[in-house]
């Protein structure tokens, strides 16, 4: 495997970028302490820089509260707390 692309014996490239983004392994996402699965961690990491510092702080606070309440791991946008969905305009 070279740069995440597998070559078949026939030499055809079967790399699926969309599948890799959804199901691929991203070490940085695995090293977080968030109530989010890997895909949602990466999605949130892409959205947070767009927010102003107040909204970013609010998202962090809401995630901490969610984790402290013992909620299940969030695996989709629909499972995010309503306040976070509102801030992210989802």
Backbone as CSV, one residue per row, in Angstrom:
resi,resn,N_x,N_y,N_z,CA_x,CA_y,CA_z,C_x,C_y,C_z
1,UNK,0.857,-1.174,0.000,0.000,0.000,0.000,0.898,1.231,0.000
2,UNK,0.633,2.142,-0.891,1.411,3.360,-1.000,0.459,4.548,-0.950
3,UNK,0.621,5.418,0.026,-0.212,6.606,0.177,-1.698,6.261,0.228
4,UNK,-2.047,5.175,0.910,-3.442,4.806,1.106,-4.110,4.217,-0.121
5,UNK,-3.358,3.935,-1.160,-3.949,3.370,-2.380,-3.474,1.939,-2.542
6,UNK,-4.423,1.026,-2.655,-4.097,-0.371,-2.883,-4.116,-0.651,-4.368
7,UNK,-3.143,-1.376,-4.808,-3.105,-1.793,-6.202,-3.511,-3.257,-6.269
8,UNK,-4.369,-3.582,-7.191,-4.740,-4.981,-7.386,-3.665,-5.655,-8.214
9,UNK,-3.755,-6.963,-8.319,-2.756,-7.691,-9.107,-2.786,-7.258,-10.565
10,UNK,-3.949,-6.804,-11.047,-4.047,-6.338,-12.430,-3.523,-4.915,-12.571
11,UNK,-3.236,-4.240,-11.440,-2.699,-2.892,-11.479,-3.759,-1.807,-11.457
12,UNK,-5.020,-2.171,-11.418,-6.097,-1.179,-11.382,-6.169,-0.556,-9.992
13,UNK,-6.434,0.710,-9.931,-6.509,1.435,-8.672,-7.943,1.382,-8.150
14,UNK,-8.140,0.772,-6.981,-9.475,0.654,-6.408,-9.661,1.575,-5.208
15,UNK,-8.864,2.603,-5.100,-8.961,3.537,-3.981,-10.275,4.288,-4.048
16,UNK,-10.999,4.327,-2.950,-12.283,5.018,-2.872,-12.145,6.121,-1.816
17,UNK,-11.974,7.341,-2.257,-11.727,8.454,-1.340,-12.874,8.645,-0.354
18,UNK,-14.107,8.571,-0.822,-15.271,8.750,0.060,-15.296,7.674,1.150
19,UNK,-15.033,6.444,0.767,-15.021,5.351,1.739,-13.870,5.538,2.725
20,UNK,-12.727,5.979,2.233,-11.585,6.210,3.104,-11.896,7.294,4.133
21,UNK,-12.582,8.351,3.716,-12.941,9.422,4.646,-13.917,8.930,5.708
22,UNK,-14.842,8.058,5.336,-15.834,7.550,6.288,-15.289,6.440,7.173
23,UNK,-14.493,5.525,6.593,-14.096,4.319,7.310,-12.597,4.205,7.555
24,UNK,-11.823,5.135,7.001,-10.371,5.050,7.126,-9.892,5.254,8.547
25,UNK,-8.647,4.943,8.773,-8.045,5.101,10.099,-7.251,6.396,10.126
26,UNK,-7.566,7.241,11.086,-6.888,8.518,11.261,-6.400,8.571,12.711
27,UNK,-5.109,8.439,12.893,-4.533,8.320,14.226,-4.864,9.528,15.095
28,UNK,-4.809,10.727,14.543,-5.099,11.929,15.335,-6.514,11.881,15.906
29,UNK,-7.480,11.388,15.141,-8.862,11.295,15.625,-8.985,10.252,16.730
30,UNK,-8.123,9.248,16.713,-8.159,8.209,17.742,-7.560,8.684,19.058
31,UNK,-6.789,9.752,19.035,-6.085,10.232,20.219,-6.845,11.326,20.964
32,UNK,-8.110,11.516,20.655,-8.896,12.547,21.326,-9.712,11.936,22.451
33,UNK,-10.195,12.787,23.312,-11.046,12.365,24.414,-12.413,13.020,24.223
34,UNK,-13.086,12.639,23.147,-14.370,13.229,22.794,-15.440,12.151,22.743
35,UNK,-16.697,12.531,22.955,-17.783,11.547,22.840,-18.210,11.360,21.382
36,UNK,-17.241,11.391,20.459,-17.511,11.297,19.028,-16.726,10.132,18.437
37,UNK,-17.298,9.494,17.408,-16.517,8.472,16.708,-15.487,9.182,15.828
38,UNK,-14.646,8.416,15.148,-13.569,9.003,14.354,-14.055,9.930,13.261
39,UNK,-15.093,9.509,12.535,-15.609,10.339,11.444,-16.149,11.663,11.975
40,UNK,-16.923,11.627,13.050,-17.493,12.854,13.599,-16.401,13.752,14.193
41,UNK,-15.352,13.158,14.755,-14.230,13.949,15.262,-13.589,14.721,14.124
42,UNK,-13.364,14.042,12.995,-12.755,14.718,11.843,-13.685,15.786,11.277
43,UNK,-14.979,15.498,11.218,-15.937,16.483,10.706,-15.928,17.732,11.583
44,UNK,-15.961,17.541,12.889,-15.960,18.675,13.807,-14.642,19.442,13.717
45,UNK,-13.533,18.726,13.548,-12.232,19.389,13.419,-12.169,20.273,12.183
46,UNK,-12.915,19.927,11.160,-12.960,20.757,9.954,-13.859,21.976,10.144
47,UNK,-14.876,21.852,10.973,-15.831,22.941,11.177,-15.379,23.955,12.228
48,UNK,-14.681,23.508,13.256,-14.320,24.405,14.364,-13.513,25.627,13.956
49,UNK,-12.540,25.523,13.055,-11.771,26.727,12.689,-12.630,27.819,12.046
50,UNK,-13.768,27.471,11.521,-14.657,28.452,10.885,-15.406,29.278,11.932
51,UNK,-15.580,28.709,13.122,-16.335,29.382,14.185,-15.489,30.444,14.871
52,UNK,-16.174,31.435,15.436,-15.446,32.419,16.246,-15.110,31.783,17.599
53,UNK,-14.274,32.437,18.361,-13.778,31.846,19.605,-14.901,31.592,20.610
54,UNK,-15.908,32.438,20.652,-17.027,32.223,21.582,-17.785,30.946,21.222
55,UNK,-18.131,30.784,19.947,-18.870,29.587,19.527,-18.033,28.322,19.697
56,UNK,-16.736,28.423,19.416,-15.849,27.274,19.582,-15.815,26.848,21.045
57,UNK,-15.695,27.819,21.941,-15.683,27.529,23.378,-16.996,26.889,23.802
58,UNK,-18.093,27.367,23.251,-19.412,26.812,23.577,-19.530,25.361,23.105
59,UNK,-19.030,25.058,21.919,-19.062,23.676,21.409,-18.247,22.771,22.331
60,UNK,-17.057,23.210,22.723,-16.236,22.415,23.634,-16.975,22.169,24.953
61,UNK,-17.598,23.218,25.496,-18.324,23.080,26.765,-19.467,22.078,26.624
62,UNK,-20.220,22.189,25.540,-21.350,21.283,25.324,-20.884,19.833,25.158
63,UNK,-19.771,19.632,24.493,-19.238,18.275,24.347,-18.779,17.713,25.693
64,UNK,-18.141,18.564,26.511,-17.727,18.114,27.850,-18.931,17.724,28.682
65,UNK,-19.993,18.539,28.639,-21.207,18.238,29.401,-21.852,16.942,28.910
66,UNK,-21.867,16.758,27.596,-22.441,15.544,27.023,-21.662,14.316,27.499
67,UNK,-20.335,14.407,27.452,-19.498,13.289,27.888,-19.693,13.006,29.375
68,UNK,-19.786,14.061,30.186,-19.963,13.901,31.630,-21.311,13.268,31.966
69,UNK,-22.309,13.494,31.110,-23.635,12.929,31.371,-23.699,11.443,31.016
70,UNK,-22.640,10.938,30.392,-22.593,9.517,30.069,-23.340,9.147,28.804
71,UNK,-23.555,10.126,27.933,-24.251,9.846,26.678,-23.452,8.903,25.798
72,UNK,-24.126,8.218,24.864,-23.423,7.297,23.966,-22.527,8.043,22.973
73,UNK,-21.625,7.329,22.342,-20.736,7.912,21.345,-21.573,8.432,20.176
74,UNK,-21.292,9.651,19.761,-22.024,10.294,18.663,-21.429,9.813,17.347
75,UNK,-22.292,9.280,16.477,-21.821,8.715,15.214,-22.391,9.412,13.987
76,UNK,-23.265,10.397,14.185,-23.839,11.121,13.047,-24.193,12.546,13.476
77,UNK,-24.402,13.408,12.497,-24.756,14.797,12.799,-26.076,14.878,13.566
78,UNK,-26.995,13.980,13.244,-28.304,13.991,13.905,-28.196,13.697,15.401
79,UNK,-27.140,13.005,15.806,-26.966,12.650,17.213,-26.274,13.746,18.021
80,UNK,-25.750,14.765,17.356,-25.132,15.880,18.087,-26.187,16.588,18.924
81,UNK,-25.806,17.107,20.085,-26.759,17.903,20.866,-27.308,19.056,20.016
82,UNK,-28.570,19.387,20.225,-29.252,20.406,19.414,-28.500,21.723,19.405
83,UNK,-27.946,22.134,20.531,-27.232,23.416,20.584,-26.003,23.413,19.674
84,UNK,-25.304,22.288,19.585,-24.142,22.202,18.704,-24.598,22.239,17.247
85,UNK,-25.669,21.525,16.930,-26.188,21.564,15.562,-26.584,22.979,15.176
86,UNK,-27.143,23.716,16.112,-27.547,25.106,15.847,-26.319,25.994,15.594
87,UNK,-25.296,25.847,16.429,-24.081,26.644,16.261,-23.419,26.349,14.920
88,UNK,-23.381,25.059,14.543,-22.740,24.658,13.290,-23.649,24.839,12.088
89,UNK,-24.890,25.251,12.327,-25.866,25.461,11.277,-26.094,24.188,10.454
90,UNK,-26.331,23.085,11.183,-26.575,21.790,10.534,-28.066,21.511,10.441
